[in-house]
Amino acid sequence: MSRSNTMLLRAFFTHRDAGDDAGADQAWVALVVANHDRIAEFVANFRTAAGPLTPDEQEDAVQDAFLRIWQRLGQNLVGTSEGQFVVAMRTAARYACLDLLERKIRRRAREGASLDEVHGAPDGSVIDDVDPDVLGALLDRRLTEEARRDAARDVYGALDQLTNDGYREVLVHTLAGTPTDELLQTLGITRDNLYQRRKRGLAELRRILTEGGSTS
Amino acid sequence: MTRHEQLLSDFIDAWTAGRRPRVADYLDRADPAERDELALHLDTYLTVAPIPDYDEATRAEIRALPAVARIVTATTGPTGPLPATVLRLREEQGRSREEVGALVARSAGVDDPDGRVPELLAELEEGRLDPGRISRRLLGALADVLDATRDALEAAADAARGPLRPAAAGGVMFRAEGDTDTDDLASGLAALGRAAMAPAPEPMDEIERLFSGGRDA
């Protein structure tokens, strides 16, 4: 089984606090490598009404997201749990995408391009002919609220709120990285049943997370 | 089992095993009617997914990605993330250094008849300036021109001075013990004397203060 983010974070803070910059850098690079694809996928799947970000924009947003995480490491990620850290990564990726989108809208407005061109709003609606300053203020407020909510959220804690024991059992193993064939043997259920529990468990987990049900 | 359930589990197995699956590939293979729901399930999974079990070759492959190399340089290099951030924002706008330099000079209210601001901007982007000496006024002008916030740029500039490091210990007073090398002491005092007698450097001009005069310049 591969290392967890908690282990990598602990290594980072241990080296940093000992004044071992090289060791801290090494742990940070390991964190970046371990989580690059996760962040890249969050960014790739960020959708605006105009579609996904361009490949160049996606690369910029991934870079920006990691810089945000790195800056937060020294502030409020000390002693964070695995679940809080993955939420922080997700939030950083989202902020990076939203900021990029906002800059794009401001730039187009400044260049005098027609805002009839369709832009996607964070809530999936269409921004059409919106004052960029108003949009900026709305985004700021939304992101502040989001950050406050995320700060206390530990996604793994949400597993405890799943109402179906069968879903929870499958998800706990899935999130621990247990391969499907091994899981089938461990639980003694059919493949159909396992796949169905995974899908339904993730759907319920998403509902708990989006409705703010959490967890400390 | 449905096609959706099969694709979801295939993605999970590929992710866990470190085979670097792409969400887009799996969505392409889904039935159009199920695509949105599969995207939500994959998004939820990625939020809670474990770190994949990458082998050494895969880790090296990811480490060698240009984007990762830039992240590592920006975060572990001596100048911190500011140079990469400014470069990224400028490129995002599709503007040359000359264009951005001229706009920054105007926004900061300095005359630049010789085009020195673009040259210094190049030094900043290439990590040849100390971000700790960059003025708040320049950061504000850059934020204005590059559609960023001054707070974000200031945080990036401050990071070069080590917000990740523990607070430095208080000053250490050295005291000679046992035999003291008086020649070393004499040469040290002579060097201090020469430094004290050397003429003061020319005062910085407006543009130099902007780029190297310290935060409050």
Chai-1 contact restraints between the chains, C-beta under 6 A:
chainA,res_idxA,chainB,res_idxB,connection_type,confidence,min_distance_angstrom,max_distance_angstrom,comment,restraint_id
A,S2,B,I51,contact,1.0,0.0,6.0,A-B,restraint_1
A,S2,B,D53,contact,1.0,0.0,6.0,A-B,restraint_2
A,D17,B,P166,contact,1.0,0.0,6.0,A-B,restraint_3
A,D25,B,T76,contact,1.0,0.0,6.0,A-B,restraint_4
A,V29,B,V72,contact,1.0,0.0,6.0,A-B,restraint_5
A,V32,B,I71,contact,1.0,0.0,6.0,A-B,restraint_6
A,V33,B,R59,contact,1.0,0.0,6.0,A-B,restraint_7
A,V33,B,I62,contact,1.0,0.0,6.0,A-B,restraint_8
A,V33,B,R63,contact,1.0,0.0,6.0,A-B,restraint_9
A,A34,B,I51,contact,1.0,0.0,6.0,A-B,restraint_10
A,H36,B,I62,contact,1.0,0.0,6.0,A-B,restraint_11
A,H36,B,V68,contact,1.0,0.0,6.0,A-B,restraint_12
A,D37,B,R20,contact,1.0,0.0,6.0,A-B,restraint_13
A,R38,B,L46,contact,1.0,0.0,6.0,A-B,restraint_14
A,E41,B,V23,contact,1.0,0.0,6.0,A-B,restraint_15
A,E41,B,L46,contact,1.0,0.0,6.0,A-B,restraint_16
A,N45,B,V23,contact,1.0,0.0,6.0,A-B,restraint_17
A,E59,B,A67,contact,1.0,0.0,6.0,A-B,restraint_18
A,D60,B,R88,contact,1.0,0.0,6.0,A-B,restraint_19
A,V62,B,A67,contact,1.0,0.0,6.0,A-B,restraint_20
A,Q63,B,A67,contact,1.0,0.0,6.0,A-B,restraint_21
A,Q63,B,R70,contact,1.0,0.0,6.0,A-B,restraint_22
A,Q63,B,I71,contact,1.0,0.0,6.0,A-B,restraint_23
A,F66,B,I71,contact,1.0,0.0,6.0,A-B,restraint_24
A,L67,B,P81,contact,1.0,0.0,6.0,A-B,restraint_25
A,W70,B,T75,contact,1.0,0.0,6.0,A-B,restraint_26
A,Q71,B,A155,contact,1.0,0.0,6.0,A-B,restraint_27
A,Q71,B,A159,contact,1.0,0.0,6.0,A-B,restraint_28
A,G74,B,P163,contact,1.0,0.0,6.0,A-B,restraint_29
A,G74,B,L164,contact,1.0,0.0,6.0,A-B,restraint_30
A,R90,B,T47,contact,1.0,0.0,6.0,A-B,restraint_31
A,R103,B,D147,contact,1.0,0.0,6.0,A-B,restraint_32
A,R106,B,D147,contact,1.0,0.0,6.0,A-B,restraint_33
A,V155,B,T47,contact,1.0,0.0,6.0,A-B,restraint_34
A,V155,B,V48,contact,1.0,0.0,6.0,A-B,restraint_35
A,L175,B,V48,contact,1.0,0.0,6.0,A-B,restraint_36
A,G177,B,T16,contact,1.0,0.0,6.0,A-B,restraint_37
A,G177,B,P50,contact,1.0,0.0,6.0,A-B,restraint_38
A,T180,B,D13,contact,1.0,0.0,6.0,A-B,restraint_39
A,D192,B,M1,contact,1.0,0.0,6.0,A-B,restraint_40
A,Y195,B,M1,contact,1.0,0.0,6.0,A-B,restraint_41
A,Y195,B,E5,contact,1.0,0.0,6.0,A-B,restraint_42
A,Y195,B,S9,contact,1.0,0.0,6.0,A-B,restraint_43
A,R198,B,S9,contact,1.0,0.0,6.0,A-B,restraint_44
A,K199,B,E5,contact,1.0,0.0,6.0,A-B,restraint_45
A,K199,B,L8,contact,1.0,0.0,6.0,A-B,restraint_46
A,L202,B,H41,contact,1.0,0.0,6.0,A-B,restraint_47
A,L202,B,T44,contact,1.0,0.0,6.0,A-B,restraint_48
A,L202,B,Y45,contact,1.0,0.0,6.0,A-B,restraint_49
A,L205,B,T44,contact,1.0,0.0,6.0,A-B,restraint_50
A,R206,B,T44,contact,1.0,0.0,6.0,A-B,restraint_51
